[in-house]
Amino acid sequence: MEKQIEQVLIDAKNEIAGVSDKQALMQFSTEFLGKNGRLAGLMKQLRDLPIEQKRVVGEKLNMLRDDLGRMVKDKDAEIEQALLNAKLSSERVDVTIPVKPLPYGTLHPIEALKKDLIDYFLARGYELKDGGDIETDYYCFEALNVPKEHPAREMQDTFYIDSDTVLRTHTSAMQVRTMESQQPPIKMISTGNAYRIDEVDATHSPIFNQLEILVVDKNVTMADLIGVLEDLIKHLLGEKTEIRVRPSYFPFTEPSIEVDAVKDGEYIEMLGAGMVHPKVLEMSGIDSKVYKGFAAGLGLDRLAMLKYGVTDLRELYENDVSLLKQVK
């Protein structure tokens, strides 16, 4: 029987050499490894052998099975490689042929405006400060001269997480955190989301984007503030843009102003600003008799509407590709 095993292995080696495709390989596998194949025939003879021969012959049959399986596996890999080589040879690509350029995406109008403003202020020596969307009641109100009993607290409807934690109603909280962490001179901006309970309509949203400006140093004046804001608005809307400054009220600035810009012959409200209130400076650990400061807050959503000619705030959040394509 050992000679039969050797003969099966010799026949298999001779036959596998002539196999060149998947169908022939399947036939080979059926002939030698199938249920009624030559290996199975030898295995059936094993039960008729004397006990002392079964162990020796059984090991040789196992070795034959392994050899046959290896032949099939190696030949299958060889056929696969040949098929791949043929495919690569027949599907060559001429890399010198010009291809159509892929379409490039654009930044969202608000992100484009935010990036532009950040670059604008960084080029003028300002630092960019990042803060969290969740803020404490103290930094959002009391440290900005808006104590719990102050009537100005009613100006903003706030999302309270608990009695001491809120979704920040403005990015002004970063002004206080910055003044607490470093002494003047300070020139910083901060951007991010702000949250107020508000109905969604053409000009309002409960979530909006802000940019905060803060400068604290010796001899800072209202003239410095107006000069900075005039230059900023001209950067946004063009050098010939005219601005108008009106008195206003904010608890954290004194005096306070609002700034309008002329567009299409009409004055449009742009931002609120003012000189940092002495109490805010003192609560932040800065001597208000030595240092002065100014602050301003810009709503980026409305600025984006103005800059890109959007008439309804909701259009900025509806994923309209035709609108996004206008922003380059």
C-alpha positions, 0 to 999 in steps of 0.5 A: 500500500505504501507503493500506492501512496507514492504512486498517487503523489507522483501522479498528482505532481505530474498532473498539477504541472499541467493545470492552468485555470480554475476549472482544471484545478477544481477537477484535480482537487476532485480527482485526488481530494474529493469524496470519491477521490484517490486519497479517499480510496486509499483511506478506505483500505486502511481499515483492512490492514493489520493493526501494526501497519495501520499507524505507519500507513495512516501517518503516510496518508496524512502526509499525502493529504497535506501534500495534495492540499498544499499543491492545490493552494499553491496552484490556486495562488499561481493562477490568481497571480497570472489572472492579475498580471493579465488584467494589469497588462490589458488595462494599462492607464496612460498617465499622460492624459489630462484628467478633469480637476476634482471639485473643491469644497468651500468653507461655510460662510460663517467659518470663512468669515471667522477665519478671515477675522481671526487672521485679521486680528492675529496680524495686528498682535491679538491673541486668540483665546478659546473657551468652553460652551458651558460656563459658570454663572459667575463668569457669564454674569456676576464678573461682568457686573451683572449680579443676580438681582440686577435688572439687566439680567432680564436682557438675556434668556439663559439656558441653565444646566443647574443654578450655577452652570449655564450655556454661555450667553456670550463669549464675554466670559473669556474676557474675565478669564483672560484678565484673571490669568494675566496682567496688562497689556492684553490684546485678545479675541475669542470666538465660539458659540453662544446660546439664548432662548430665542425663537428661530426666524429670519434674524434670530436663532437660539445658537449663534456665533460671536467674536469678542475683542478685548484690549487693556493697557495704560492710556486706552481711550474711546478714540482707540476703540472707535478707530479699531472698529472703523478699521474692522468694518472697512475691512469687512465691507470696503474702504468707503464704508461709513460708520455711525456711533450711538450711545447704548448700555451694557452692564460690563462697559461704561460708556457703552456704544453701538456701531452702525454701518451704511449699506445701500444707503441705510444704517445697519447695526453691526456690533456693541462695544464700550470701555470696560467697566471699572468694576469688571477690571477690579473684580478681575484683579486689574487696577482700574486707576492704572489701566483702562480697556475697551471691549466689543462683541460681534455676531458673526451670523448676522455679519455673514448675512450682511457680507454675503447678501443672505436675507434669511438667517436660516439659509445659513444652516440648510446646507444649500450647496448653491449658497455655499458655492458663493463663498470663496 
